[in-house]
């Protein structure tokens, strides 16, 4: 029987750290692995002095976990450097924040190469391999180079920008060309699909044929698979959480009394538009003073990536803006904005969403945004709250019945808050019912099964010719996934070359949706 192999940057073993995390994706992948019996491979999250030359798989139930540590230098260059300081801002259209160094890029390629070497001995001929996210873009090309012919899919969780933006990254043509080593590329939205295909055509001369893109002898299918959440489980959690009045929910909402609550929940990340959101809430209170004292914003934002300077700066800025607005607008018995910087359990989060009259989800750019879907899932169907959603979240392409806003327009977001708070129940119900129907029919089980059905059922023309001088396929059983001419990654940058800096001068001025803060 076909076995599923999932590869992701971070792998959390079941016994560790599940109290808060256990988000929809981890649970969904684990259940897909359990269904098929599978292997989950990736970074343990830990570092150690020497790079591992092999991994020791550990079995938990039907799932085998194989994790490797990174060296501190690898963590710096691959993870903090190229993935989080170059690719993350770039993919979120933030050229001004994108930091590229050759050392980081070499580290990124090096870790992908090592992952390929460590994974190959664990593969079986019939495995289908599902690789996740931007940390691992060149992994399929590295596997192909070593003769792996299994079917390999990729899912990109974050946005993919247009070629004009992606092309500003040094070595962008080589990096994007490695995408052709996949059989199926899943993106969050049709917009991301168009951008990736457009980029492959413009930057590395690939040819487009509908939703297939051909580069050399390889053909990849590129398709949108909007990720979902476990709607039913989240709904039940919210009902139970409010009924039991769990401690964090009680402690957070009791002081509100009958006041209304607007909620924001995000990792503290500049892509999420947290500072702009606080400003918009301040503008709302300034423009509509009759609401002062009657409504509060609760922003839950646990710090993330605190080793990256931009995130430290964001942490400082969010404190500063919240402090300034509270000082200017607060009363002795009412604080308009509360920013809480800790992770909550999923149960507490669901209860808080249900208590909130408005879900304020205003990222400057987001692959999908699961918070928007969680907010809808948690609502009381008899008296639902209103979702305000950024048009630059992938979720906006599905959730048109939310109040859709431009997060760069503070005034527009402020007015949407006013509209949401005043919205008659009949309209709230009408919008909620459609939103709920959408998230239920495209939930996380739908997403995994649809992606895996596409990956395992692909009718991809065979091309299993091993180019001269390359190793024979180690484990070719499928005709479909065979390799042709993968990009030569090992001829790329040398760490010894001088590192260099920001291409901040290539600011995104000309882009229609360029962030004001660059
Ligand atoms: P993220 O950028 O992490 O994911 P998102 O989709 O919103 O963004 O998921 C965040 C998850 O973390 C949600 O499940 C949320 O409940 C949880 N979370 C956030 N703050 C929390 C807190 N304080 N306590 C507990 N839980 C918290 C990336 C992409 C997204 C894409 C997802 C999935 O950036 O665009 O939707 O992957 O593909």
Boltz pocket constraint, residues with backbone or C-beta under 6 A from the ligand:
constraints:
  - pocket:
      binder: B
      contacts: [[A, 20], [A, 23], [A, 24], [A, 25], [A, 157], [A, 158], [A, 227], [A, 265], [A, 266], [A, 267], [A, 300], [A, 301], [A, 302], [A, 340], [A, 342], [A, 343], [A, 344], [A, 345], [A, 346], [A, 349], [A, 366], [A, 367], [A, 368], [A, 369], [A, 370], [A, 371], [A, 372], [A, 374]]
      max_distance: 6.0
